[in-house]
Amino acid sequence: MAHNNPHHAPGWSGFLLALLGIAGCLIAFTGLAVTLALLRVDGRKTWGNYAIGPGILPIDLAATATGFQLR
């Protein structure tokens, strides 16, 4: 359990959470780019063309919310 003790150094937790938030944002942009690229592909489209990008969305939103501790 984490305690808010002013006499104890915070360590790396703040930096690592910010890094997780930034990584979540990068994954969100990647998911958007993958979705747009797969929708522009000519030829027969399978269910994967429509599921990969939106499937990445909950992962990146969870990482971003955890990293930036959005409430």
N, CA, C and O atoms as a GROMACS GRO file, in nm:
protein
  284
    1MET      N    1   0.085  -0.116   0.000
    1MET     CA    2   0.000   0.000   0.000
    1MET      C    3   0.090   0.124   0.000
    1MET      O    4   0.190   0.129   0.072
    2ALA      N    5   0.055   0.221  -0.080
    2ALA     CA    6   0.133   0.344  -0.088
    2ALA      C    7   0.088   0.442   0.019
    2ALA      O    8  -0.031   0.462   0.044
    3HIS      N    9   0.186   0.504   0.082
    3HIS     CA   10   0.158   0.604   0.184
    3HIS      C   11   0.216   0.737   0.139
    3HIS      O   12   0.323   0.741   0.078
    4ASN      N   13   0.148   0.843   0.168
    4ASN     CA   14   0.195   0.977   0.132
    4ASN      C   15   0.277   1.032   0.248
    4ASN      O   16   0.225   1.104   0.334
    5ASN      N   17   0.405   0.998   0.251
    5ASN     CA   18   0.495   1.038   0.357
    5ASN      C   19   0.587   1.147   0.304
    5ASN      O   20   0.666   1.120   0.212
    6PRO      N   21   0.581   1.270   0.356
    6PRO     CA   22   0.666   1.377   0.304
    6PRO      C   23   0.815   1.356   0.333
    6PRO      O   24   0.898   1.423   0.272
    7HIS      N   25   0.849   1.266   0.424
    7HIS     CA   26   0.989   1.241   0.457
    7HIS      C   27   1.048   1.126   0.377
    7HIS      O   28   1.162   1.085   0.400
    8HIS      N   29   0.971   1.073   0.283
    8HIS     CA   30   1.016   0.960   0.202
    8HIS      C   31   1.025   1.005   0.056
    8HIS      O   32   0.931   1.065   0.005
    9ALA      N   33   1.135   0.976  -0.009
    9ALA     CA   34   1.155   1.015  -0.149
    9ALA      C   35   1.053   0.944  -0.238
    9ALA      O   36   1.027   0.825  -0.219
   10PRO      N   37   0.996   1.015  -0.336
   10PRO     CA   38   0.894   0.953  -0.420
   10PRO      C   39   0.948   0.847  -0.516
   10PRO      O   40   0.873   0.762  -0.562
   11GLY      N   41   1.076   0.852  -0.546
   11GLY     CA   42   1.134   0.752  -0.635
   11GLY      C   43   1.100   0.778  -0.781
   11GLY      O   44   1.082   0.892  -0.823
   12TRP      N   45   1.092   0.670  -0.855
   12TRP     CA   46   1.070   0.678  -0.999
   12TRP      C   47   0.923   0.671  -1.039
   12TRP      O   48   0.893   0.675  -1.158
   13SER      N   49   0.834   0.660  -0.946
   13SER     CA   50   0.694   0.633  -0.980
   13SER      C   51   0.632   0.744  -1.065
   13SER      O   52   0.561   0.714  -1.161
   14GLY      N   53   0.657   0.869  -1.034
   14GLY     CA   54   0.600   0.978  -1.112
   14GLY      C   55   0.650   0.979  -1.255
   14GLY      O   56   0.572   0.998  -1.349
   15PHE      N   57   0.780   0.957  -1.271
   15PHE     CA   58   0.838   0.955  -1.405
   15PHE      C   59   0.785   0.838  -1.487
   15PHE      O   60   0.752   0.853  -1.604
   16LEU      N   61   0.777   0.720  -1.424
   16LEU     CA   62   0.730   0.602  -1.496
   16LEU      C   63   0.582   0.613  -1.533
   16LEU      O   64   0.542   0.566  -1.639
   17LEU      N   65   0.501   0.674  -1.447
   17LEU     CA   66   0.361   0.694  -1.481
   17LEU      C   67   0.345   0.794  -1.595
   17LEU      O   68   0.260   0.774  -1.683
   18ALA      N   69   0.425   0.899  -1.596
   18ALA     CA   70   0.421   0.995  -1.707
   18ALA      C   71   0.467   0.928  -1.836
   18ALA      O   72   0.411   0.954  -1.943
   19LEU      N   73   0.568   0.843  -1.827
   19LEU     CA   74   0.616   0.770  -1.943
   19LEU      C   75   0.508   0.676  -1.996
   19LEU      O   76   0.493   0.661  -2.117
   20LEU      N   77   0.433   0.613  -1.907
   20LEU     CA   78   0.322   0.527  -1.947
   20LEU      C   79   0.213   0.609  -2.015
   20LEU      O   80   0.154   0.563  -2.114
   21GLY      N   81   0.184   0.728  -1.965
   21GLY     CA   82   0.085   0.814  -2.027
   21GLY      C   83   0.126   0.857  -2.167
   21GLY      O   84   0.044   0.859  -2.259
   22ILE      N   85   0.252   0.892  -2.183
   22ILE     CA   86   0.302   0.932  -2.316
   22ILE      C   87   0.299   0.812  -2.411
   22ILE      O   88   0.263   0.827  -2.528
   23ALA      N   89   0.336   0.695  -2.361
   23ALA     CA   90   0.331   0.574  -2.445
   23ALA      C   91   0.187   0.545  -2.486
   23ALA      O   92   0.162   0.503  -2.599
   24GLY      N   93   0.091   0.567  -2.396
   24GLY     CA   94  -0.050   0.547  -2.430
   24GLY      C   95  -0.094   0.640  -2.541
   24GLY      O   96  -0.170   0.600  -2.630
   25CYS      N   97  -0.048   0.764  -2.536
   25CYS     CA   98  -0.082   0.859  -2.644
   25CYS      C   99  -0.021   0.815  -2.776
   25CYS      O  100  -0.086   0.823  -2.880
   26LEU      N  101   0.103   0.768  -2.774
   26LEU     CA  102   0.167   0.722  -2.897
   26LEU      C  103   0.096   0.600  -2.953
   26LEU      O  104   0.081   0.587  -3.075
   27ILE      N  105   0.053   0.510  -2.867
   27ILE     CA  106  -0.021   0.392  -2.913
   27ILE      C  107  -0.155   0.435  -2.972
   27ILE      O  108  -0.202   0.374  -3.068
   28ALA      N  109  -0.217   0.539  -2.916
   28ALA     CA  110  -0.344   0.588  -2.970
   28ALA      C  111  -0.325   0.641  -3.112
   28ALA      O  112  -0.405   0.611  -3.200
   29PHE      N  113  -0.221   0.718  -3.134
   29PHE     CA  114  -0.195   0.768  -3.269
   29PHE      C  115  -0.160   0.654  -3.365
   29PHE      O  116  -0.199   0.657  -3.481
   30THR      N  117  -0.087   0.555  -3.316
   30THR     CA  118  -0.055   0.439  -3.399
   30THR      C  119  -0.182   0.362  -3.436
   30THR      O  120  -0.198   0.321  -3.551
   31GLY      N  121  -0.271   0.344  -3.339
   31GLY     CA  122  -0.397   0.274  -3.367
   31GLY      C  123  -0.481   0.348  -3.469
   31GLY      O  124  -0.543   0.286  -3.556
   32LEU      N  125  -0.483   0.479  -3.461
   32LEU     CA  126  -0.556   0.559  -3.559
   32LEU      C  127  -0.493   0.546  -3.698
   32LEU      O  128  -0.564   0.531  -3.797
   33ALA      N  129  -0.362   0.551  -3.704
   33ALA     CA  130  -0.294   0.538  -3.833
   33ALA      C  131  -0.316   0.400  -3.893
   33ALA      O  132  -0.336   0.387  -4.014
   34VAL      N  133  -0.311   0.296  -3.810
   34VAL     CA  134  -0.334   0.160  -3.860
   34VAL      C  135  -0.476   0.145  -3.911
   34VAL      O  136  -0.499   0.085  -4.016
   35THR      N  137  -0.573   0.200  -3.837
   35THR     CA  138  -0.712   0.193  -3.880
   35THR      C  139  -0.732   0.261  -4.015
   35THR      O  140  -0.793   0.204  -4.105
   36LEU      N  141  -0.680   0.381  -4.030
   36LEU     CA  142  -0.694   0.453  -4.156
   36LEU      C  143  -0.622   0.382  -4.271
   36LEU      O  144  -0.672   0.378  -4.383
   37ALA      N  145  -0.505   0.328  -4.242
   37ALA     CA  146  -0.429   0.258  -4.347
   37ALA      C  147  -0.502   0.132  -4.391
   37ALA      O  148  -0.507   0.102  -4.510
   38LEU      N  149  -0.557   0.057  -4.297
   38LEU     CA  150  -0.627  -0.066  -4.333
   38LEU      C  151  -0.758  -0.038  -4.407
   38LEU      O  152  -0.800  -0.118  -4.490
   39LEU      N  153  -0.822   0.074  -4.378
   39LEU     CA  154  -0.945   0.106  -4.448
   39LEU      C  155  -0.919   0.154  -4.591
   39LEU      O  156  -1.008   0.148  -4.676
   40ARG      N  157  -0.798   0.200  -4.619
   40ARG     CA  158  -0.765   0.249  -4.752
   40ARG      C  159  -0.711   0.139  -4.844
   40ARG      O  160  -0.690   0.162  -4.962
   41VAL      N  161  -0.690   0.019  -4.790
   41VAL     CA  162  -0.636  -0.091  -4.869
   41VAL      C  163  -0.740  -0.135  -4.972
   41VAL      O  164  -0.857  -0.154  -4.939
   42ASP      N  165  -0.696  -0.151  -5.095
   42ASP     CA  166  -0.786  -0.198  -5.200
   42ASP      C  167  -0.801  -0.350  -5.191
   42ASP      O  168  -0.714  -0.419  -5.138
   43GLY      N  169  -0.910  -0.398  -5.244
   43GLY     CA  170  -0.931  -0.542  -5.247
   43GLY      C  171  -1.030  -0.585  -5.139
   43GLY      O  172  -1.100  -0.504  -5.079
   44ARG      N  173  -1.031  -0.715  -5.117
   44ARG     CA  174  -1.125  -0.772  -5.020
   44ARG      C  175  -1.085  -0.735  -4.878
   44ARG      O  176  -0.969  -0.751  -4.839
   45LYS      N  177  -1.179  -0.688  -4.802
   45LYS     CA  178  -1.154  -0.653  -4.662
   45LYS      C  179  -1.211  -0.762  -4.572
   45LYS      O  180  -1.323  -0.808  -4.593
   46THR      N  181  -1.134  -0.801  -4.475
   46THR     CA  182  -1.180  -0.902  -4.380
   46THR      C  183  -1.217  -0.832  -4.249
   46THR      O  184  -1.205  -0.710  -4.236
   47TRP      N  185  -1.263  -0.911  -4.155
   47TRP     CA  186  -1.303  -0.853  -4.027
   47TRP      C  187  -1.183  -0.791  -3.956
   47TRP      O  188  -1.200  -0.698  -3.876
   48GLY      N  189  -1.062  -0.840  -3.983
   48GLY     CA  190  -0.942  -0.786  -3.919
   48GLY      C  191  -0.914  -0.642  -3.957
   48GLY      O  192  -0.858  -0.566  -3.878
   49ASN      N  193  -0.953  -0.605  -4.079
   49ASN     CA  194  -0.933  -0.467  -4.123
   49ASN      C  195  -1.014  -0.370  -4.037
   49ASN      O  196  -0.974  -0.254  -4.020
   50TYR      N  197  -1.124  -0.415  -3.985
   50TYR     CA  198  -1.211  -0.328  -3.905
   50TYR      C  199  -1.188  -0.345  -3.755
   50TYR      O  200  -1.230  -0.259  -3.677
   51ALA      N  201  -1.123  -0.453  -3.712
   51ALA     CA  202  -1.111  -0.482  -3.570
   51ALA      C  203  -0.976  -0.443  -3.508
   51ALA      O  204  -0.968  -0.419  -3.388
   52ILE      N  205  -0.872  -0.437  -3.588
   52ILE     CA  206  -0.738  -0.415  -3.531
   52ILE      C  207  -0.726  -0.276  -3.470
   52ILE      O  208  -0.685  -0.263  -3.355
   53GLY      N  209  -0.760  -0.172  -3.545
   53GLY     CA  210  -0.748  -0.035  -3.494
   53GLY      C  211  -0.835  -0.009  -3.372
   53GLY      O  212  -0.785   0.036  -3.270
   54PRO      N  213  -0.966  -0.038  -3.381
   54PRO     CA  214  -1.051  -0.018  -3.263
   54PRO      C  215  -1.015  -0.113  -3.148
   54PRO      O  216  -1.044  -0.083  -3.032
   55GLY      N  217  -0.952  -0.225  -3.178
   55GLY     CA  218  -0.908  -0.316  -3.072
   55GLY      C  219  -0.792  -0.257  -2.993
   55GLY      O  220  -0.775  -0.288  -2.875
   56ILE      N  221  -0.712  -0.174  -3.057
   56ILE     CA  222  -0.600  -0.109  -2.989
   56ILE      C  223  -0.650   0.004  -2.899
   56ILE      O  224  -0.584   0.039  -2.800
   57LEU      N  225  -0.765   0.062  -2.931
   57LEU     CA  226  -0.816   0.179  -2.859
   57LEU      C  227  -0.832   0.157  -2.708
   57LEU      O  228  -0.784   0.240  -2.632
   58PRO      N  229  -0.897   0.050  -2.659
   58PRO     CA  230  -0.908   0.035  -2.513
   58PRO      C  231  -0.774   0.018  -2.444
   58PRO      O  232  -0.757   0.060  -2.330
   59ILE      N  233  -0.678  -0.043  -2.513
   59ILE     CA  234  -0.546  -0.062  -2.454
   59ILE      C  235  -0.478   0.073  -2.434
   59ILE      O  236  -0.423   0.099  -2.327
   60ASP      N  237  -0.481   0.157  -2.536
   60ASP     CA  238  -0.412   0.286  -2.522
   60ASP      C  239  -0.485   0.380  -2.429
   60ASP      O  240  -0.422   0.459  -2.359
   61LEU      N  241  -0.617   0.374  -2.425
   61LEU     CA  242  -0.690   0.459  -2.331
   61LEU      C  243  -0.662   0.418  -2.186
   61LEU      O  244  -0.650   0.504  -2.099
   62ALA      N  245  -0.650   0.288  -2.162
   62ALA     CA  246  -0.619   0.243  -2.027
   62ALA      C  247  -0.478   0.284  -1.987
   62ALA      O  248  -0.454   0.326  -1.873
   63ALA      N  249  -0.383   0.272  -2.080
   63ALA     CA  250  -0.246   0.314  -2.050
   63ALA      C  251  -0.238   0.463  -2.025
   63ALA      O  252  -0.169   0.507  -1.933
   64THR      N  253  -0.307   0.542  -2.107
   64THR     CA  254  -0.304   0.687  -2.089
   64THR      C  255  -0.369   0.728  -1.958
   64THR      O  256  -0.315   0.812  -1.886
   65ALA      N  257  -0.485   0.670  -1.927
   65ALA     CA  258  -0.553   0.705  -1.803
   65ALA      C  259  -0.473   0.664  -1.681
   65ALA      O  260  -0.470   0.736  -1.582
   66THR      N  261  -0.408   0.549  -1.688
   66THR     CA  262  -0.325   0.504  -1.576
   66THR      C  263  -0.202   0.593  -1.562
   66THR      O  264  -0.164   0.632  -1.451
   67GLY      N  265  -0.139   0.623  -1.675
   67GLY     CA  266  -0.016   0.704  -1.672
   67GLY      C  267  -0.038   0.844  -1.622
   67GLY      O  268   0.042   0.895  -1.544
   68PHE      N  269  -0.145   0.908  -1.667
   68PHE     CA  270  -0.173   1.044  -1.625
   68PHE      C  271  -0.269   1.049  -1.507
   68PHE      O  272  -0.302   1.157  -1.457
   69GLN      N  273  -0.314   0.932  -1.462
   69GLN     CA  274  -0.404   0.919  -1.347
   69GLN      C  275  -0.525   1.009  -1.361
   69GLN      O  276  -0.554   1.091  -1.273
   70LEU      N  277  -0.596   0.993  -1.473
   70LEU     CA  278  -0.716   1.070  -1.498
   70LEU      C  279  -0.830   1.015  -1.414
   70LEU      O  280  -0.849   0.894  -1.405
   71ARG      N  281  -0.903   1.103  -1.353
   71ARG     CA  282  -1.016   1.060  -1.269
   71ARG      C  283  -1.139   1.136  -1.304
   71ARG      O  284  -1.244   1.113  -1.243
   0.00000   0.00000   0.00000
